[in-house]
Amino acid sequence: MSTSPLLLSALCLGLVAGCARSASPESAPMTHSPKSSVPSENASEDSAGTALGKPQSYLVRDSGIRCFAPPCPSFLAVPSGKSDKEGIQIHEVDFSAVVATQDKKDELMSAAGSKSGLKVEAVISQRKNAGPGGDASVLNVQRVFE
């Protein structure tokens, strides 16, 4: 009997078991991270898991974080007048409330994903169970400052 099929089966089983588990914060590698992705203090949560509150000004930019499993905190929303250390990790930027053409919204998304960023007025909401990585923070843009 050959050991190759047995070894291949063990590797496949290990791969499936490893991918099925979501990483817990304790097992994740520690990197310098800003504040966790939590809605602002003046936001109240409804039963769907979204935050309802007063829009605030943020500088939203690329966080430099890349992930294998969604949701991924690819953006950093820094409240006006605060430092990057006080920024909030954002998984998704939603421009649906902004009245603009799709080309303009694509341009705004590119600016938000750049290192220099984009200044916006927005509300942060939470989407529960957004993927294998857990909950997602969504920056719901109300207005863009150009």
Solvent accessible surface area in square Angstrom, and as a share of the most:
residue,aa,sasa,rsa
1,M,226,1.01
2,S,67,0.43
3,T,103,0.60
4,S,74,0.48
5,P,84,0.53
6,L,118,0.59
7,L,111,0.55
8,L,113,0.56
9,S,66,0.42
10,A,59,0.46
11,L,114,0.57
12,C,67,0.40
13,L,127,0.63
14,G,45,0.43
15,L,119,0.59
16,V,100,0.57
17,A,55,0.42
18,G,37,0.36
19,C,98,0.59
20,A,84,0.65
21,R,184,0.67
22,S,74,0.48
23,A,83,0.64
24,S,48,0.31
25,P,109,0.68
26,E,153,0.68
27,S,81,0.52
28,A,41,0.32
29,P,117,0.74
30,M,175,0.78
31,T,97,0.57
32,H,148,0.66
33,S,62,0.40
34,P,26,0.16
35,K,108,0.46
36,S,73,0.47
37,S,26,0.17
38,V,85,0.49
39,P,22,0.14
40,S,22,0.14
41,E,167,0.75
42,N,79,0.41
43,A,23,0.17
44,S,70,0.45
45,E,96,0.43
46,D,57,0.30
47,S,127,0.82
48,A,74,0.57
49,G,3,0.02
50,T,49,0.28
51,A,4,0.03
52,L,104,0.52
53,G,33,0.31
54,K,149,0.63
55,P,51,0.32
56,Q,61,0.27
57,S,34,0.22
58,Y,2,0.01
59,L,67,0.33
60,V,0,0.00
61,R,39,0.14
62,D,16,0.08
63,S,29,0.18
64,G,45,0.43
65,I,53,0.27
66,R,159,0.58
67,C,63,0.38
68,F,220,0.92
69,A,45,0.35
70,P,82,0.52
71,P,19,0.12
72,C,24,0.14
73,P,20,0.13
74,S,28,0.18
75,F,28,0.12
76,L,6,0.03
77,A,0,0.00
78,V,8,0.04
79,P,26,0.16
80,S,59,0.38
81,G,90,0.86
82,K,105,0.44
83,S,57,0.37
84,D,69,0.36
85,K,144,0.61
86,E,68,0.31
87,G,0,0.00
88,I,11,0.06
89,Q,24,0.11
90,I,0,0.00
91,H,34,0.15
92,E,66,0.29
93,V,7,0.04
94,D,43,0.22
95,F,13,0.05
96,S,84,0.54
97,A,60,0.46
98,V,19,0.11
99,V,155,0.89
100,A,38,0.30
101,T,95,0.55
102,Q,122,0.54
103,D,114,0.59
104,K,63,0.27
105,K,40,0.17
106,D,73,0.38
107,E,106,0.48
108,L,8,0.04
109,M,72,0.32
110,S,79,0.51
111,A,34,0.26
112,A,0,0.00
113,G,31,0.30
114,S,40,0.26
115,K,136,0.58
116,S,92,0.60
117,G,16,0.15
118,L,18,0.09
119,K,92,0.39
120,V,0,0.00
121,E,41,0.19
122,A,0,0.00
123,V,19,0.11
124,I,4,0.02
125,S,7,0.05
126,Q,16,0.07
127,R,106,0.39
128,K,98,0.41
129,N,131,0.67
130,A,33,0.25
131,G,28,0.27
132,P,83,0.52
133,G,51,0.49
134,G,26,0.25
135,D,62,0.32
136,A,2,0.01
137,S,0,0.00
138,V,10,0.05
139,L,0,0.00
140,N,36,0.18
141,V,1,0.00
142,Q,76,0.34
143,R,126,0.46
144,V,25,0.14
145,F,66,0.27
146,E,168,0.75
